C-alpha cells in the first residue's frame, strides 16, 4: 500500500516524529492514512506510551516484561482514565455551564518550590482556583498540621517519580482532585496521608511509603500505577465504588487493602463514570504457565480435555491400563486371611479341573443338559446396549468416557446467582494489582464488597480474607506461596471465586467455615502443601467444575459439619485422598472425576456423612472409597474402577449405604468389609503413634485424622489465627442431617455391580451385621462373595453371583450368614461353600464347576427349598459333623457322564436331617424336554425392570434394615487394603 507517492516504510519513518495530537489528526484524513497510523503500534505508539511520565508499562507491576495486545489501546485507556476527575460537570443553567468551561479553559498552573511562586504547599493551596494545576518541583514538602483541599485541584510532581516527596496529612473537602507523580510519607502526627469522605480523588503514578490512604463513602477513589510499600495500606469504609488498577502492594504489616462496611446509599458524581470505566476495561487476567500434569492415565480418563464437549471417549482395555501402571491383574494366590488363600483350590474344584483335563480327548458332550438362567432378575445389566456396546457390568474393559468440567460461561448460564455476581461492580474494584511480601492482601469485613480481577497475590500470610457477611468476587487471579491459606471465608461471607490459579500455598488453597457460602467454579487449585479446599465449622459453598490436583493432602477436606456442594470437579494426582470427609462433615458430592490419587479417592470417617453420587473414582494408587471408623453416608450411582487397591473399603463401626454403584476392574477386592482384632498391638492398629493428636485437641483418640493423617506435623491448621473451636453452636441437628435420606441402623449394600475385580468381589470380615441385597457380583478373578468373619448376621438376599474365577459364595467357620433368594451361576469353584451357621434358603445354584452346595465342619445350618444343578460334582455335599436340616431342595443332574452323587452325606453323620429332597437325573433312553427354572423364574427374581435407577433405590427391596458394620484395622494388614499397607 502507498499513500501518495511515497512508500509505506518511508511514511512510517516520517510519522514517527509526530506528537500525539498530530497523530490523531492524521487518523482523520482518510481510511488509508488511518490504517497507516494504526500500523505504528509497535513503534511510535509504543514509544509514546512508555515516555508518558504519568503512567508505567501497561502490564506493570505483575507482568512488566509482557507486551500488551495493543500499545495504542493501552495509551487510549490511560488517557480515558486520567480524565475521570474532570468529568464533574454541574447540571446547572446554561450561563453557569459556560462559566464552568471558561474556568476549565483558563485554569492556571502554579509552581511550588525554591525560587518559585510559592515555597510551601499550604501557601499554594490557599491561592489556587478551581481545577488549577499545582506543579511541585523536586524536593521534600512537610506540613505540621492537616492540609485541606477546598477547591478542585491537580497536584503534579515535576521530574522523575521519587524526586517530589510530601510529608503531609491531606483531607479532601472538594468534589474532585488529582494527585500525580508524588511520594507520600506520613507526618509525625498521623499515619494517614490522604482522606476523602464525599468527593472523588484520582491518584496516578504515586508512591505511598509507610502511609495510609483512607476513603470513606460516599467518597470514591481511582488509583492507577501506584506503589504501596513499607507497611502502607488503603482503607475503604462504606465505599460505593472505587477502582485500584495496576498497583503494587508490598511489605504490609496488616492487610494491604481493607474494605469495611456496606456501601452507603448516597452516591457522588463519580460513581457513574467509574462504573462505565470498569465496564470498558478489557477482560484481564494473569497467564498460567503451570498447566495440569498429565499422568499415565490422563488421556484415558478425560482429565484435561478442552471443554467443547461434556464427555471424552477413548477406548482403554484393562490390559492397557495394567501395562501402564505395572499392575499384575491375574492376582494369583491373593491372601485374604492366614491359612485361607484365594488361589487355593478345594477338593471339588480340583476334581472338576481334572475332569475337564481328561475330557479333552473325548467327543464333546451335548449342552442340552444345562439349565438356562439367562433371564434372572438382574440380567438386564448384562445385555448389550441398543448400539451394540457392552454395559459396564459385562464389559471386560473399564469405562472409556468421563465428563469434562464445564466452562465458566456454561456455569454462568445455569446459575443466575453466579451470573449476577459476575456482573456486579459495587464496592472496591482491584484489577491487575500485585500483592507481595506482606502479611495480608485484601481484607473484607462487616458487609464489605469487593471485586478482584487479574491480580497476583504472592508470598503473603494470606491473600484474601472475607468475613462478617461480606461479598467478594474473584476472577482470574493468581494466589500462590501464601504461608497460610490463600483465601479465607468466614462468618456468612459469600461471593464468586472463578477462573483463579491458586497454588503452592502453605495451608489450604481455600478455607471456608462458620456459615460462609461462596460459589467456587472453574479454578485451578493445585500444588498446595496441605489440602486444596477445606470446609468446616458449618461452612457451605458450591464447589464446581474446578481442577484440583497435586496437593499434598486431600483435594477437598470436609469436617466439623462442613456441608458444601462439590460437583463436576476433576480431583486428581493428589498425594493423599481425593476428598476426605471427617469429624461429622457432610456434603453433596456429585458428578466429579476423582482419579490418580495416592490414597483413597474418597475417605469417610469419624461421623462423616456425605452424599456421594454419580462420581467417577478411578485409577487411584490405593482404594477407591474408604469408609473408616464411624463413617456414614449415602454412596450411590458411582463408578469405581481401575484402582490399585480395593474398589470400596469399609471398616471400623461404619454405617454406609452403598446403592447402585459400579465397582469394576479394581486390582484387589471389589468391596471389602474389614475388621481384624489384635489386642497385643492395639496402639499401632488404631493409628495412635507418637506425636499424633486429634483435630481440635482430641489427643490419643486412637484413629487417624483422615485419609491423609500424618501425625501432628501433618494436620491442617484449623485453629487459624487464634480462633477457638466452638462448633457446638454451629452444628445442625441429627434430624435435619438425615431427613433427606432413608434412615438405617445397618450398613447396607444394595443394587451394586461388582465385576472384573482382581480378587474377591465382596469380601466380609466383620464383627457387626451387614445387609447385602440385589447386587450383581460377576466375573471377578477370585471368589464372588467371601465371608470370613461375621459374628453377627450377614444377610445375602436376592443377589446374582455369576461367572467368578473361584467359588460363588464362601462362608468360613463361626460366621452367621443367611443366603436367601440368590442366583449363583457358572462360577469356577463351588457354588456355595459353607462352614458357618445360618440358612441357605430358596436360592438357585446352577452351572458351577465344583459342588453346588458344600456344607462342612461343625456348621449348624438349614438348606431349604433351593434349586441346584452342578456342572460336574455333587449337588449338595455334607462333609464332617454338620448339624442342621436339608429338605425340600430340588437337585438336577449336571453333566450326563458325572458319577458323583447329587446328594452326599458323610458316613457316620447322624445329626443332619435330610427330608423331601427331589433328585432329577437324565434319561438317555427316553429324551425329555430340557429342564427350566419356573415358578419362580431364575433367581434373583426381578423387582424393578428399570435397572439401577438412583431414584428407586429406597423402594426396591422392602426389608427391614437393622444392623451396623464394625471393622477395626490391624497394623500389618499385609494383604488387605492398600490403605492399611500404608498405615
Helices and strands as residue ranges (DSSP letters): E 2-3, E 6-7, H 8-15, H 20-27, H 31-38, I 41-45, H 46-51, H 71-82, G 84-86, H 94-105, E 109-112, H 121-127, E 132-136, E 139-142, E 147-149, E 153-157, E 164-167, E 170-172, E 176-180, E 183-185, E 192-196, E 200-204, E 207-209, E 212-216, E 220-224, E 227-229, E 233-237, E 241-245, E 248-250, E 255-260, H 271-280, H 298-301, E 311-313, H 318-325, E 335-337, E 340-341, H 347-358, G 359-361, G 379-381, E 401-403, H 408-414, H 416-423, E 427-431, E 434-445, E 449-453, E 456-466, E 471-475, E 478-480, E 487-489, E 494-498, E 501-503, E 510-513, E 517-521, E 524-526, E 533-536, E 542-544, E 547-549, E 556-558, E 565-567, E 570-572, E 579-581, E 588-590, E 593-595, E 602-604, E 611-613, E 616-618, E 625-627, E 634-636, E 639-641, E 648-651, E 657-659, E 662-664, E 671-674, G 679-681, H 682-685, G 712-714, G 720-722, G 727-729, H 734-738, E 747-750, E 753-755, E 762-766, E 770-773, E 776-778, E 785-790, E 794-797, E 800-802, E 809-811, E 816-820, E 823-825, E 832-834, E 837-841, E 844-848, E 853-856, E 860-864, E 867-870, E 876-879, E 883-887, E 890-892, E 903-905, E 912-915, E 918-920, G 950-952, H 953-956, H 978-982
